[in-house]
Amino acid sequence: MYDNLDKDLFEPVAIFVDEFGNLVLLQWQFIYRGTIRDFYPPVSFLPNSPNNYQIYSESIELSATERNKMLSEVGEVIEPSALSTYIDFAFLALHGERGEDGNVQGLLEWYGIPYSGSGILPSAIGMNKAIQKDWMTSRGFDGPRYARIHKNEWDKDPKAFYNRVLNAIGFPLVVKSANQGSSIGVNIVKESGFERFEKATNNSLFIQRLKKSEWQKADQVTFIRELSDIRSSLGFPLLINDAIVHHPEDALTLLHTLFEEHETITLQAIRGEVEIVVEQLITGKEFSCIVIKDEDGEVIALPPTEIAKSTNFFDYKSKYLPGLSRKITPIQLPDEQIEAIRTDCAKLFVDFGFNVYARIDGFFTNDGKIFLNDPNTTSGMMPSSFFFHQAAEIGLNPSQFLTYIIRTSIAERIETIPAMVQKTALLHNLDAQLKRNADAAQSKKRVAIIMGGYSTERHISVESGRNIYEKLASSGKYQPIPVFLTGNNDAHELYVIPINVMLKDNADDIKAKVEAYHHAPIISKIIEEASSVTEKYTFGSPIFEPHRIQYSELPGLCESVFIALHGRPGEDGQIQIELDKLGLPYNGSGYESSAMTIDKFKTNNVLRDKGFLVANGALVTKDEWFSNQELVLERAQKMIFSLIAKPSDEGCSSAVKKLKSLDAFKAYAEATFRSSDQIDQALALVLDIQEKEEFPAKDYFLIEQFIDREGANHFIEITGGLVTKYENGEVVYEVFEPSEALAEGEILSLAEKFLAGEGQNITPARFSSDKALNRYVSDEVRAVFEAVAKTLQVEGYCRIDAFVRIFDNRKVEVIIIEINSLPGMTPATCIYHQAAINGYKPFDFIDEILTFGENRLKQKQYEQNA
């Protein structure tokens, strides 16, 4: 939201609310960290943790004064009474307790600040699943059989409640926390049995019974790490047999001690749940529907989206991490049944007294009933969320939809809260500025954003492309045009795509859409219903159908190109050749440098010859493997295991595996050189290839010696970015402070690198606790990165991955892993964290990259004319 707000209309102000309700005017740099734990608590307040546990601030016991001091490291602590001196309007991105339940809405009303979404009462109703159930039943909505129970009732006689559920509801069933969001505290019980039901109920109450035998068999360090994840477990602080434990390390120690005397230990979240809802498991199509009000107060249900899950239920990760579920809009039903869903969702919106917008979830059952089960007054607003996904179906991009929500929310507050009448001038000023923006829209610079591709990196490419689109769309300078690339190495296919297609789940869904586009009649009807919204906020006529173009048509479409492709095609220089022919400026390096850095083996050889440290490696080819396998295995044996195996021309951690034995090496070769699309299950098991993990078939792969500490005092993995500029006709390099990459496993996964909420990056990297030594090492590392970039003639920007060894005598070794000439630009990628230290917000960084491309073209033209 912070980046998608229209910069011509709004000045975003980030206010961070901690677990204890403190308000902090957050330093904008921290907005771009992947998780809260990447910046708060600050590194200087982190207690020693031998097992490198990530913690939230609640795990540190501090006085109020000390906590304020800690908060002041990430921003300025402000009192609620001072809010109106910083903001005119509050856009609520708070979920769950205090954010969705009416608490913050009441606070803002007290201080006369208009806010987004629903008011106090509908927010409180929308948060409590138990009250919702009773209310919906009383209003005549269909629903499954259900029961409510308070924690104290459960504690008194759990078997009595189990018998009640068995008789009144039956199995299979769902147990839900009554006051949680984001599918947290939801448990499915498929078969009857008290122990199964007891475990599910305790999970929904955030209670866990841990047996000594389970503890002894577990990877105990990993168990505690998972326990600290609030998305899927109890979090900290927690009660362990009635003792309050704040830090994961303390929990590890206490559990060891307690299991010397106890066979079972009870773990319980401090801020758990007081009530649960048990309901019959519903079978059918699951959907989610965004409902909005137009400026005349008419309620419009947007096209409901069907959720095709890859897990048992639509859990936290399935909701917010791209690719773990599919969203099909509109739901695959006849038009009259879609209309029935929309009618029920709109009725519930009105009956619950919701304002501005809401997200209403439900099921279309196998016997044709509509069960609405979870209205939300604050929708998730990640790039993959329904909120933006469905707005795109009526032609609104994310920036435009947020503008609509703000304008409608101000009007709603003025209409429903007498004291807010004084905000009428704010509304009139916004309307006047909207009119001026509409008149100026045609003067923006057009940028085609090419995303997609056909390699294993295509999904991350789409994530990057969407993020670039959204950053440019909310600026006052650029008009982005999404272009999807598919095809193969012999022939690229380019399609200009509408927003709703760009926001499909992944590259494969987009490809299916552009190759067989179908516009459902129900969508046309909804577009017409919402035409007053679309016409005011899109500043023109949005396109609703993809159309194919040739490279030669790009100059008529745009003035510049942003290549958001990773690996092949994109980083191999082929697209750059086409754009050079057309005289179009673009981001990143030119053909020669791109063609070099795409090949990891060739790049390493060049760097080694120039005196840089790189991993010792060798190529294994398909021809060699099948003609002389014994020789290949003999050569592999001479390298000391463990080895790293990876494609030589892919990125994004695709098919990167640590091989600890010759058998694993054989399995990797057989998987890479397979003749079919599918990987043999036995090979997948040996290589730990997860479900949905892509493992490309190739004609060759790269093996490298695993890089380890080798006697260094300190040894870390880092990733660092840079950007280039022109000064007096010469290219100069601005190298950012690198990030320290922390992996859950032995190798950084794709999700840890690019998806928000997965993995952790510490920026800047912690080379040493001694400030002077830390500065010295950072300077040394960045000097090596600059020299590498110059050697490979990298331009525009890039990301360099490396290992760093630091020895006693201030000796620093930087071992280069790879260079990415078109690094990932997803919202969570740490190159934004690094750029932020140098004062670049993401848009500023992207603008700098585009500007360099334009200046490079001007420089070439100048040199040619000279």
Buried (B, 14 or more C-beta within 10 A) or exposed (E): BBBBBBBBBBEBBBBBBBBEEBBBBBBBBBBBBBBBBBBBBBEEBBBEEEEEBBBBBBBBEBEEEEBEEBBEBBBEBBEBEEBEEEBBBBBBBBBBEBBBBBBBBEBBBEEBBBBBBBBBEBBBBBBBBBBBBEBBEEEEBBBBEBBBBBBEBBEEEBEEBBEBBBEEBEBBBBBBBBBBBBBBBBBEBEEBEEEBBBBBBBBBBBBBEBEBEEBEEEEBBEBBBBBBEBEEBBBBBBBBBEEEBBBBBBBBEBBEEBBEEBEBBBBBBBEBBEBBBBBBBBEBBBBBBBBBBBEEEEBBBBBBBBBBEEEEBBBBBBBBBBBBBBBBBBBEBEEEBBBBBBEBBBBBBEBBBBBBBBBBBBBBBEEEBBBBBBBBBBBBBBBBBBBBBBBBBBBBBBBBBBBBBBBBBBBBBBEEBEEBEEBEEBBEEBBEBBEEBBEEBEEBBBBBBBBBBBBBBBBBBBBBBBBBBBBBBBBEBBBBBBBBBBBEEEEBBBBBBBBBBBBBBBBBBBBEBBEEBEEBEBBEBBBEBBEEBBEBBBBEEBBBBBEEBEBEBBBEBBBBBBBBBBBBBBBBBBBBBBBBEEEBBBBBBBBEBBBBBBBBBBBBEBBBEEEBBBBEBBBBBBEBBEEEEEEBBEBBEEBEBBBBBBBBBBBBBBBBBBBEEEEBBBBBBBBBBBEEEEBEEEBBEBBEBEEEBBBBBBEBBBBBBBBEEEEBEBBBBBBBBBBBBBEEEEBEBBBBBBBBBBBBEEBBBBBBBBBBBBBBBBBBBBBBEEEEBBEBBBEBBBEBBBBBBEBBBBBBBBBBBBBBBBEEEEEBBBBBBBBBBBBBBBBBBBBBBBBBEBEBBBBBBBBBBBBBBBBBBEBBEEEEEE
